[in-house]
Amino acid sequence: MATIYTSDSLRNIFQSSFNLTQWYSFSQHFFNASELKEKPERIIENTSDEGYYLGNINTTDSYRIGLFHYNIRQGSVANKRVGLRNLVKSFINPTWGEFDAALVVFDSGDHWRLSFICDIKGEATSPKRYTYVFGSDNLLYRTPIERFNFLKKKGVSFENLKIAFSVEALSDEFFNKYREQYADFIQYITGKRFVKVGGKWEEKVLGEPNAALMQAFDHNEKKIRDYVKKMMGRITFLHFLQRKGWMCGDLNYMQNMFENSVYKNDYLDSVLEPLFFGILNTKPAEREALFANYGWDKSLLAEWKDIPYLNGGLFERDTEDEPESRFPSEYFKRLFQFFSEYNFTIDENDPNDAEVGVDPEMLGKIFENLLEDNKDKGAFYTPKEIVRYMCQESLIAYLETNTSVAKDKIRKFVLSPEDGVADIPDNKKPKLLTALEEVKICDPAIGSGAFPMGLLNELLHCREVLSGKHYDRAEIKKSIIQNNIYGVDIEKGAVDIARLRFWLSIVVDEETPSPLPNLDYKIMQGNSLVESFMGVDLSKLTYEKEYKKDKGEISLFDDEKNRLQKTVSHLLSSYYSCSDHDRKVKLQQEISDTINKQLEEQAYNPAILGKLKTINLAENNKFFLWHTWFSDVFSRPSDCNGFDIVIGNPPYITYRGKEKNSISDSELNNLIATYTHSAEYKVNSYALFTEAGINICNNQGTISYIIPGTILQNDYLKKIREFLICRNQIKEIVSFSNKVFNAVTDSIILRCKKGVVENNTMLFKRVSDLSLVPIEEKEFVTGEWNNSNKLYVIDLKSTSTDSVIFSKMEASGMKVEDYYKIYVGIVAKGIKQFLSNTKDTIYHKKYLQGKHIAPYQIVFKSVYINFIPELLHSNTDQSVYEQKEKILVRKTGNILMASLDSEQYYTDQSLYNLYLKPNKRYSNRVLLAILNSKLLNYYYNKKLITNADVFPYIKGVHLKMFPLPHLSDGVESELSDLVDTIIRYKKQNIETSVICNKIDKLVYQLYGLTDTEIKTIEQSI
């Protein structure tokens, strides 16, 4: 009789210690494993862990899944993830029958892990491990029970197993429910809620605001959102601590505490805040006095006596925490019930090894997707696969520059330290370890901290393997955070979440609780793009000694600055590890006083100085004092003065134009004056961040950003391209065929090294998904983009043959803009009110749109525009439309489409109007032939098309740059006759392909192309 597994029987298995006999039965009856060994077959491997082959499952869709069991002898399973991943390699192995995947139990005695090992995303890369952790009798295991019931209902197929072990599905589910909980609290205070309308989030008034709470927050809804976000972040953090067993030893303490509380109707003020501020932020000896001071219930102290003092700042009482904040009990009841349904795993998942649960990275996803205005701020969540790739490639670039180890050995070591360490010569290991210990890393738009967190893990892994010693992982992480990691963000909420993730990363590896480090001066709030105030350059607060030009002496004033530099560095270092509250307050005051003394010594204008003193210099959204707060980075030896790695996903904001954000004219002008290599008529934040990132690098530093692909061609990004190509070294561009972020432009990874070298080569990769496996890969000499057009277009499509053809086409130096004016058609809001199908008045003019244009042909649809210039928005110069003869070029399309207009059509903005400049001579018909030719379409598609994969169009600035050939009388006459013929044939619906071929041959002749080059073009069409 078949065994029936109910939710209760599944829970009993998952809550119990691992039982091999029970697992044999479960494999047979639940997974329908028909090929089980009579007894486990020992796997002989060079490891202290005992491995056994149990048999295999044949799924309903004909996949073979191997069944394995490992007894993990040394250390906890959680701390042996890398080692377990190496064991994984043997599962998908011909020795065991070439399994498509494996189900593996890792049993450490206290807990056991069930891992599904496969290429779960179809990426054809190394196998990945997706894991449930079992063996705790006080966890409910809702998610695995739900997933295994799904398997029972749908059947054990390979696809269903992948769904059952999917981390992404769980993450999305958790995030969506978390957002609803967040929205409940916001709505209770403000009466408003963001709801989805037509695929977009819109704020709706759904009830009355809470008058008392609104008044407590000065009716500042942004402050309310930040408050709720931080409150929920604190509660989320405690669920991770609960998973460590640090909340009174109860793995479900947070929900149980609420259920047993007599303060449900005032839970935040009477229970959570005493827990936050009176316990987690207060040493045990000082707790009773603090409870008495705030009037909190002292009976809670006995229950909470074993909850650790954490320090760090997360549970510091803020100004926003001071007012009374009462919420109905059902709000917290729903919140804790929601949290109780999920497994909180305290170790951050990586792309190759993921526990099916809510990991600390979820905090990042929440921050970067939750707030309704993130897209306005250009903040987007970066998938962890991309984070890991960028972190590893940046670290490889740094180590290649700063050690003498061969490049191939560095790459192998960083990508797989256990495999690569044997290839590192023993005499080079000390220098390699020193380089890892001394690297300076910064994310100037840190968001939730994904990139610095990624590099923290890479550094830790490399240092552990390279040293060959048993590390106290928590202490090494503290050291890395103190000495190697720096971050800035303009959003205080981002800084809070980033700090929280770093604290969690330390908690993961702590055996017993200890005070967390203070990150106030490591991950800081500020405007990364600005180090000035009211026209005063605040970078002059730097402490480097300056020599008098006339005598070469150090002034007394400079000596004083040097003394202040040492004082500040010492104070910041002391503050990082200080766990005494009173001492922390005193250190903060000393730091503030020391910086203010520097401000006074600079003898600034009293009015400016007065305003500066009203601003928190360590936490504001106006500027950031790079050379003050991170003075240890900028006072290194000259070649190392600055960061080694600047990495991140900077915001994508246009500061000028239709999408102008909340920035004043003076602030905008300051950015334009500061960023001379990136600010143009449109000022885009990611271009500024690119220049800023290079500026804060040292002379050998690397920046690695994920940014929009528009940087490669857009005309208003010419300056930053010139800066990258001519003054620095682009080392790698990775282009994504599909969008990486939802509702965002196509993205690229850009890695660039500071400084100039001759004949710099760059690696280009095109990838189609998050496996980052290249579907196209080639090298470029970047100097070739320093072209005669001076647009510095980064052309990633062209081959060497293409480049030869382009050079021939551009050899004359003549361009369309030399002979023609280009005018965009009429721009008008509510254009339909001006249109009719009859010529009602003398003001009604024949009107064309892009869709009315085809090569050599105009299809007039009897549409007229009531042309009243003062009522139309722009582009109403009547003399343009009344030209005796002009060429119309359609903006959009995969091919160029141009036609000759001799009937004085008026056009809309989807058409370009080209007409000869005064005193310039060029044949309109020859230009028309060129624009519609195969050669120019080849040039357009290879070099100048914009948004080729989405909505292709030609920009006016590129149309201006189209190269023109010198004309001979014979060819000009022949082409003109052929164009007149083809125009006539089009009107008569006569086939024109033969004539088009003749025109193409004559155009090839005009540009001097060879038969081989012509063949290349013909084959590409």
Secondary structure by P-SEA (a helix, b strand, c coil): cbbbbcaaaaaaaaaccccaaaaaaaaacccccccccccbbbbbccccbbbbbccccccccbbbbbbbcccccccccccaaaaaaaaacccccccccccccbbbbbbcccbbbbbbbcccccccccbbbbbbbcccccccaaaaaaaaaaaaaacccaaaaaaaacaaaaaaaaaaaaaaaaaaaaaaaccbbbbbcccbbbbbbccccaaaaaaaacccaaaaaaaaaaaaaaaaaaaaaaaacccccccaaaaaaaaacccccccccccccccccccccccccaaaaaaaaaccccccccccccccccccccccccccccccccccaaaaaaaaaaaaabbbbcccccccccccccccaaaaaaaaccccccccccbbbbcaaaaaaaaaaaaaaaaaacccccaaaaaaaaaccccccccccccaaaaaaaaaacbbbbccccccaaaaaaaaaaaaaaaaaaaccccaaaaaaaaaaacccccccccaaaaaaaaaaaaaaaaaccccccbbbbcccccccccccccccccccccccccccccccccccccaaaaaaaaaaaaaaaaaaaaaccccaaaaaaaaaaaaaaaaaaaaaacccaaaaaaaaaccccccccccccccccccccccccccccccccccccccccccccccccccaaaaaaaaaaccccccccccaaaaaaaaaaaacccbbbbbbbccccccccccaaaaaaaacccccccbbbbbcccccccccbbbbbbbbcccccbbbbbbbbbccccccccccccccccccccccccccccccccaaaaaaaaaaacccccccccbbbbbcccccccccccccccccccccccccccccccccccccbbbbcccccccccccccccccccbbbbbbccccbbbbbbbcccccccccbbbbbbcccbbbbaaaaaaaaacaaaaaaaaaccccccccbbbbcaaaaaacccccccaaaaaaaaaaaaaaaaaaaaccccaaaaaaaaaaaaaaacccaaaaaaaaaac
